[in-house]
Amino acid sequence: MLISSLRRSVQRQEGQALVLACLCVLALSIAVITTVNLGHTVHERIRLQNNADAAAYSMAAMEARAFNFYAFTNRAEASHYVSAMQWQSMLSFFFFMEAFFTDLFGILKTFNPCGGKRNWFWTIVCPILEAIPYVGAVIRIVNQIFNAVEQALKALQRGVFKPANVVDNFIGTKVIPAHRILNQVLSSAAETVMYASLSHVSQMSKDVIVDNDSNINPTWGAAIAGVLSGCMYDRAHNRDVLGSPLSPKNPLSVLPVNDTREDSKQNRAKRTMAQIANATRYGCEGGDNGGAGACPEKFVTNRGLGSILGFLPGGIQRFMDGFPKWGQTKLLGFSKADGRNTAPNGAKNYIHRSAANLPPNSNWGPLASGDNMGSDDLYELKLGPEKLLGLVDNPFACKDNDNPYECWGDPRITDSNRGDQKFRNALKTSIWALNDQEQASRIKRGGIHWRLQYDRPHTSCRNFNCGFYPPSGGFGNPVRDMGLSMVKAFKVCPPQLICIPFQPGLTIYKYVANVRPVQDGNHPWQGIVRFPHFEPGEYSRKCPVPGNAALNNPARRDQEFNQPSTWVLLNKSPDQLKNLNADQNGVTRAGPAQLNDSAKIKFAFGAGNGTELVLDDTRKKFGVGIFSTEGLNAISRGQAYYHRPGNWAEQPNFFNPFWRPRLASVYQGSRNVELLDDIINRLPGPVAGIPQKIITH
């Protein structure tokens, strides 16, 4: 019975589908597990790429912020140079008024010798004239007016002009140099930002990466990408000016003042800063010749006296603006701020020169490099035509070639008919703030100041080495204490008009302001402070190979004009893909899809070794040799780029804050990376034509 039942059970065919069902369940389970595992891997790949993009964009944003900070500091430095010029311009205008008022008084003294103090001749003659009826009354009235003017001028000199030497010293040696100290502070701040950005870039924004995914260790990628990003960031900086992150300079030092070479990047940088500063103070010269030409408005800034004084009421200011101020303050080049030569046609006033046809290696005119700073406020006073009756020289209207020390004002103002070199020889009154390398050994350092000299010097120095020139005239000069020199105007030899040699006669004197070049140490100047400057030159080798940029070859479009890229390389190993560290950024654990800790399933249908299904991504799929990695990899590139809205053609620079970050094509950026470019060139034939699909962003 039992045997019969067993035989029948063996012969039955029910339950055969169960085996197939088990196999199907196994296959379905493997498919589900594989699908879940694949979904997890795809999700992690997307997160990894997004993380790489975020880090690359973060680095590009950091670079853009640094470059915009450079722009603001450079603009502030230019404004400080403008402020320094403004202070020196105020000094120049102040001492111009001192000399101008003194010359006006000298004219009164010349034509009213009976007023005020009298020399021996007029001490005898004036009482006789005053005794004449009617004539004496007129002389006495004129003398009263003259004495009132004299007392007013003396009050100005004693209460305002003479004590102003203290102000001149304070502004020249303290206030103006303080602006350069501020620029040194800004330069140091820019260098600090430069190195802070380099630190962020070279570490590949580790903080951003870890915040987005705490299961990633970005050290491996930072070792490669940090070098590439740091190299490109470094190459955006001109190494010869403030220096670059990899080639630092002392931000407290100045750019060499005697570097005037055309092939010098330092000189070109100095020109850039000086031209920007001068542009706010200096107009084109086309309008100086009768108000015609390219610039009929003459000066960029309002040169009216009312606007310069600034504190006058509106109506008075508009009235005073009708009186122009012909002086100017400007940053100048090396050897273009002499200010010493007093020969009639040999003076060297380069403040107003801006010739269009400049010779090679020129460092003057519009190419001024800020090695010196010059100011002048020029005037001339002429009474009548230069020739009386067209025959005889008028001693009260100096000509261009007359000695300016014997004239009211400086007669060399009209010495040139060229509109671009007007005022080129006039020096009274002017201030020349000079660097130490251009000072004569016998002269006290601190520039040259053409100013009025009294019978006593403005400083404790009482000799010619510091520029003290007492008023001339010798015995009989009655107004030496007011800064007037008594100079010969002409000699009268009656009965003829022209004296023959050694003929006795009456010498007529005129009184002019004793304006002389003073070296009192009040006006030192050290040149342009170092500042961040963009590197426009082309590099012969690609990163990470070091090198210097060419001087005459600008970076091309395929080099992205040296706008720096930021590279990010991320890898997530099989262990990291398990996401053992929980975070709040979309992390999912791989455990449910891996079934066990080994992430492997092994099964067999017979006595053999069976089959093993590996649920980890352990393939070596990126890099070669020691740089080969397992797991998922992502590569991304960001870029700090320059764009002024509405003007794509403007070249990148560190003077305008128009730097922005962006994500950029990895393939396009490979042209600037030695390693990636070499890999692309070595791709096999089937994929050599589509490298952009092999290397993706």
Buried (B, 14 or more C-beta within 10 A) or exposed (E): EEEEEEEEEEEEEEEEEEEEEEEEEEEEEBEEBBEBBEEBBEBBBEBBBBBBBBBBBBBBBBBBBBBBBBBBBBBBBBBBBBBBBBBBBBBBBBBBBBBBBBBBBBBBBBBBBBBBBBBEBBBEEBEEEBEEEEEBEEBEEBBEEBEEBBEEBBEBBEEEBBEBBEBBBEBBBEBBBBBBEBBBBBBBBBBEBBEEBBEBBBBBBBEBBBBBBBBBBBEBBBEBBBBBBBBBBBBBBBBBBBBBBBBEBEBEBBBBBBBBEEEBBBBBBBBBBBBBBBEBBBBBBBBBBEEEBEBEEBBBBEBBBBBBBEEBEEEEBEBBBEEEBBBBBBBBBBBBBBBBBBEBEEBBBBBBBBBEEEEEEBBBBBBBBBBBBBBBBBBBBBBEEBEEEEEEEBBBBBBBEBEBBBBBBBBBBEBBEEBBBBBBBBBBBBBBBBBEEBBEEEBBBBBBBBBBBBBEBBBEBEEEEBBBBBBBBEEBBBBBBBBBBBBEBBEEBEEEEEBEEEEEEEEBBBBBBBBBBBBBBBBBBBBBBBBBBBBBBBBEEBBBEEEBBEBEEBBEEEBBBBBBBBBBBBBBBBEBBBBEEEEEEEBBEBBEBBBEEEBEBEEEEEEEEEEEBBBBBEEEEBBEEEEEBBBBBBBBBBBBBBEEEEEEEEEBBBBBBBBBBBBBEBBBBBEBBBBBBEBBEEBEEEEEEEBBEEBEB
